[in-house]
């Protein structure tokens, strides 16, 4: 049955052949691919560069990717049933199938988002120890998932009335209007994003570092602000779902319900990727060795960032919090023997996001006398 019998005639001049399905699929797949690649780099950084065991935060972000994969699949599958097309060219059967997918999409979204939030909080724990604000964020994330899931499943009686109401309006009833639920859970999610974004600010500011170094560290954490922007955009598009052309407007909702978790996964992985980036930069900065130059390996020790609160540097005793990397000590040798001497000793202190790294580079030259 065509929808014109239910929603009336389309506005004059509206191009009914227009479709945003291809654009929607491209955006969703690109952002999902970015999240997938970022997690691959995260695991490489944890297991190979840091040589650490996987922690609970790593497993949770993988679970978030799995849930996000199903969420992405829903966004793509919705396009096969009229999502991104004008409602006047979509049949009633397609509407019902699309709403089934929307039902699954909502449940997956409110599962994926808390997994990302808790993973981020546990990453904070590696750096700062467990603070009461972190416990509060974890409880809020779990409460968000439980409350939204129960509320959404109880919205219709029976549950199947959520998608069957269009074909059988007398087959059940709604317990409450779902529009305020959509807006409410989206606003609660945005509030949680902002709260998690603010958690590390006072903790980093207490570090005994220069202001510029504190700002440098905070700038990495504050990249999570992109998630807040995505959440706000998603709320904006939710305000249009009560319009007549619902299938067209829902296309943007599906996009941002998939893009936002993907951005969240990327932001959650950035702190863990920093040691990998540092390792790459160190290797690139060392440059090619001169002929006759021999390189030996030294060790760059990474103390726990929490030692900065305690006024001391101490080794991290847990394997999953130890980062041991190597740096080259360049030795320039000139032919013919002679007595070696130490020259041009430099101490350089580099501040890493995941830890405060102290690097000492020594240069030794062997000269002919």
C-alpha positions, 0 to 999 in steps of 0.5 A: 500500500502506498503511503499517500493514502495515509499521509496525503499528497506530496508538496508541490515541486518535491522531487520524489525520485531524490534519495540520500541512501548512497550518501548515507551509506558512504558516510556510515561506512567511512566512519566505521572503517576509521573506527575499525582501523583505529582499534587495530592500531590501538591493539598493535600499540598495546601488544607490540609497542607497549608490550602490555597485556590487554586491559578491561578498557581494551576489551570494552572498546572491542565490544563497543566495535562489535555493537557498533558493527551491528549498528552500522549494518542497521543504518545500511540495511535501512536504506533497502527499505526506504530510509533516505527516500521520501515517504510518498514513494515508500510502501507500508510494508517497507515502512514496517521493515524499516521500523523493525530495523530502527527498533534494533538500531536504538537498542544497539545505540544505547548499548554501544555508547555506555561501553565506549564511556566506561572504556574511556573511564578505565583508561583514565584509571590507568593514569590517575587511579580510580577517583570518585568522579570516575565511579560516578561516570561509570554508574551513570553510564550503566544507569543510562543503559539500563534505564533507556533499555527498559524504558524503550522495551516498555514503550509499546504493549506488546513490544511488536506494536512498535513496528506493527502499529502502521499495519494493525493500529488496533493490535496494541497501544503505546504506553507513552509518546516515544518522541520525548524519549528519543530527545531525552535519552539523546540529551542524557547521552550528551550530558554524559559525554560532557561530564567525561570530557571534564573529568581529567581536567582537574587531575591533569592540572594538579601535575607538577608540569609547566602550564604549556605542558598541561595544556598539551596533555589536555588537548589530547583528552579534549579531542573527545569534544568531537563526540559532544558535537556529534551528539548535539547534531544527532539531537538536532535531527531528532527534532524532525522525526515528527514531520510527515516525511519521516523516512527522509528525515530518519536517514540523518538520524540513522547516520548520526546514530552510527557516526557518533559511536564511531567518533567515540571509538576513535577518541577513546583510542587516541591516548593509547595510540600516543606511544605508537606515534612517539615510537614512529617519530623517534624512528623517523627522527633518528635518520639513516646512520652514517657509514661506519656508525654503530648504534646501540640500544638504550632504554627509555624508562617511563614512570607512572604519571601518578608519581607526579602527584606524589612528587616521585618517579617510580616504576609501574609494577603492573605489566599492563601499565608498563611502557618500555621503549628503546632509543638509539644512542648514536656512536660516531666512530672515526677510523684509527684508535684513540682514547674515547671520551664522552661529549655533548651530553644532552638531557631532554624530557619528553612528556607523553600522554599516557605517561611522563617519559624521561629520555636521555640521549648520549652522543659519544665520539671517538676521535684520533689524537 
